[in-house]
Amino acid sequence: MKYKLIIFDFDGTLADSFPWAASVVNLYAERYRFKRIDPADHAELRNYDARRLMRHLGVRMWRVPGMARDVRKRMAQEIDKIPLFPGTSEMLQALADAGVLLAVVSSNSEENVRAVLGPENVARFAIFKCGASVFGKAPKLKTVMKKCRVTPEDCLLIGDEIRDAHAAQKVGMAFGAVAWGYTNPEALHALHPQEFFDAVGDIATKIVGASPA
């Protein structure tokens, strides 16, 4: 088997939360004193990494934890608006059936992650490490590997953001980029990820050679 452990990012990777996030982000602009986002700029901003986006909007780092808590709380109240990407459940089942260990490392709350996944998908995961800071995924990746007793060489982080790629590189594991998330595929291709997935179903096919049912 190519990888013993696959760690998934959540928003933009398993959950199609970008439309919801785009609809609420400007509600926080005045409270946290950053520039409002013109919907016409969404395509360009999806090429930016997190640091560049924060600079562009004028987001102060010290304000980020408070804003993240507010956004997670609002999402919990509107969780029915956050669907999984089509084919996600089947893909996860195919990986689990093949004996791959699955984990989630996310900046979102574990409560939100579990609510969107649903009980059947939650049962397919060995561990959840949520509530990561914007640039704090690397320590959580290390914790997951330690608990699962897996080395970096046997791990793959699958995500949709440039910061996911940097976190994977920091801990020495492979990165698999997805084409359907928050970041434009071209920006992710430029990072030369070890894996690239054009569709949800490609994950199981490329990793274990099984097409999701």
Protein Blocks (a to p, Z undefined) as FASTA:
>chain_A
ZZfbdcddfehplpccklmmmmmmmmmmmmnopadddfklmmmmmmpcfklmmmmnopaf
klmmmmmmmmmmmmmmmmmmmccdehklmmmmmmmmnopacddddfbdfklmmmmnomml
mmmpfbdcehiafklmmmmmmmmmmmnopafklgccddfbfklmmmmmmnopacdddfkl
mbdfklmmmnopabdcfbfklmmmmmnopacZZ
